[in-house]
Amino acid sequence: MDVLRRALQEDAGVTLDAAALAIACIEYPGLDPAHYLGVLDQMALELARRLGPSPGGPLFLDVTNDYLFRELGFRGNQTDYDDPRNSCLNEVLDRKLGLPITLSVVYIEVARRLGQPVAGIGLPGHFVVRFDNGEFSSYVDPFHEGKLLTESDCLTLAGEITGTDVSNEPSALAPVGVRYILVRMLNNLRAAYFRRKEFAKASAVLDLLVEQFPANAEYYKARGVARLKLREFGAARSDFTTYLKHSPEAEDRAEVTRQLQAIHRWLGRLN
């Protein structure tokens, strides 16, 4: 996990693809990142052959979208969105299925190898990429097979997904960096593990999030829930106590306090 930790600490020497593959190691401890970095290398080489020297923005998007989505078949997993494999870059490269953010990572990293200016855009409830070389700009939705979008399209889509008006949120269209992408990927994976009751893996993800965001009360509470499900009562008590310390006015304070009292009773029986 050293690669991931370095990336989360904004070490410019760690690339997004390498860090994303480190996240996948939570699900696949024996994963060989070098193989999948090579897959991305080969995809970029094939695109370079098709694009030729100095392609303009429209040509780059047209050829890239044709190759990734129509020929290779990358697409959003709309039938099993919560499958943890959708958050693992190795599985996305193998299955050609993923979440908006992991499909965007593929797009960003192939473009990076070709020196093309593609950045991630963390819309509320969705994730797309933007090509912008100063002369030509367009948004691309990798989850929907490379559909080209305008700024208005992006805001409308985000509003439909979240059920809120995001048209007055200029930050919604701001490019995001590697750290932001990795944290969002970790939160997606955490949610997938909770839904599938894979609490040990959820706890492992939360260990990383707590390490990076020690003042975030919600991460302690979530890890406390996971640890409680794992019957790690002492660790759960510590997390719930820290949650209340960081969030003394929490709306669920009474509920968490009752949980702490129950844990105290359970620990008393064990002793």
Beta strands, then each sheet from edge to edge (+ up, - down):
strand 1: 75-76
strand 2: 97-98
strand 3: 118-121
strand 4: 128-132
strand 5: 137-141
strand 6: 147-149
strand 7: 175-176
sheet 1: 1+ 2+
sheet 2: 6+ 5- 4+ 3- 7+
end
